[in-house]
Amino acid sequence: MSNHAARYGSSASPPPARTSRQPIHADPEFHSISSSFRRFGITATALSVGSFLSYVLLSSFAPGMMNERLTGHLTLGLALGLAQFAVMGLTAFLYVRHMRENIDPVVRRLRARMEEQETERRQVPAGRRFGAW
């Protein structure tokens, strides 16, 4: 299998289980959080940018509709413009919640496992102790 296929996931087989000498990037849990993070990021970005782009396009190509009064001095365009703040706030809230519920627990497990392996690696076997110069 080529390096490109291994890096970009074009192989059908799952990555091997992580041993003490393999990097964290080979761990299946690392792949799961990477794909989850990427999937959420793409979705959130597409919805946020799509919302803003639709507002700009409506402002440019449908000014009559955007100038319709809803109540008092509030027009549809102003309401949709203010809704952009709500969209960004909702996106930020969902991002924090996604990280806290889906990504952070896995990261803590991986970090603990890595620290444990690092501690095991640093321990010198009893017969291999050497004095300092």
N, C-alpha and C positions, 0 to 999 in steps of 0.2 A: 504494500500500500504506500502511496506517495506521501510525502510530508504535508502536501496541500490537502489531500483527502483526510489525513488524520487531524489536521488543524481545523478544518471547516466542516467536519461532520458528514462527509459524503459516504462514509462506510456504514454498512447496516449493522455491524456488530457493536455492542456497548463497550466502553473502555474497560480495561482490566481493573480488578480490585487493587487498591493502593497498598503497596508494601512500604516498608520503612525507608527505602532508598528512592522511591518514585516521588516526583514533585507533586505538590498539591493540585496542580492542573490536571493530573491524571485521575483524581478522585471523582467517582460518579456524583457525589453530593455537590461538588464544586460545579460540575456541568449543569446540575439541576438548578442551582441558584443563578448561574450565569444566564441560562435560557429563560428562567422566570423573570429575572431583572430586565433582560433585553425585551421580552414579550410585553411586559408592562410598560416599559419606556416607549416602545414603538406605538403602542395603543394610545397611551396618554398624550404623546406628542401629536399623533395624527388627529385626535379629537380636539385638542386645544388649538392647534394651528388651523385645523379645518373650521372651527368655530370663528376664529378671528378672520380667516380668509373669507368666509361667507359673509361676515359683517362688512368687510371692506368692499366686496363685490356688490352686495346689496346697496351700499351707500353710493357706489359709482354708477350702477346700471339700473337701479330702481329708486331714484330719489323721491318720486311721488309717493311710493309706498312707505318709505322711511320717514316722510314728513307727515304722515297721518297722525292726528292727535288721538291719544288714548284718553287722557284726562287733563284738564288744565293746560299747562305748558309742557306736559310730558308727551313726547312723540314716540313713535315706534322705534325710530333710529336711536334716540336717547336711551330708551329702555334696553334695547339690544346692546348698546355701548356699555351701559352699566352692568349688564349681564356678563360681560367679559370678565369683570372682577370676580363674579361668582364662579365662573368657569375656572379661572386660575386658582381661586381659593379651594374649590372642590378638587382640582387636580393635585394641589399640594397636600390636602388632607388624605386623599386616596393613596398618594405616594408614601406618606409617612406610615399609614396603616398597613400598606402592602409590605414595606420594609420590616416593620415591627412584627407582623404575624408570619410572613413567609420567608424572609431572608435572614433576619437577625438570629433566630434560633439555630439555623443550620450553620451560620458563620461561627456562632459560639461553640457548637460541637466540633467543627473543623479546627478552630483555634485551640481548643482544649486537647484534641487529639495530636495536633502538631507540637504543642508544648510538652505533652507527655512523651512523645517520641524524641524530642530534643533532649529532654531530661535523661531518658534511657541511653541515648547516644553519648552523653557527657559522662556518664558513670563509667569508671575505669574498672575492668575486672581485677580481682584481688591479686592475681599473679602478675599483673602487668603494671604495678605501681612503680614509678621511678621518682627519685629524689630530684630536687631542683639543683641546678649548677651552683 
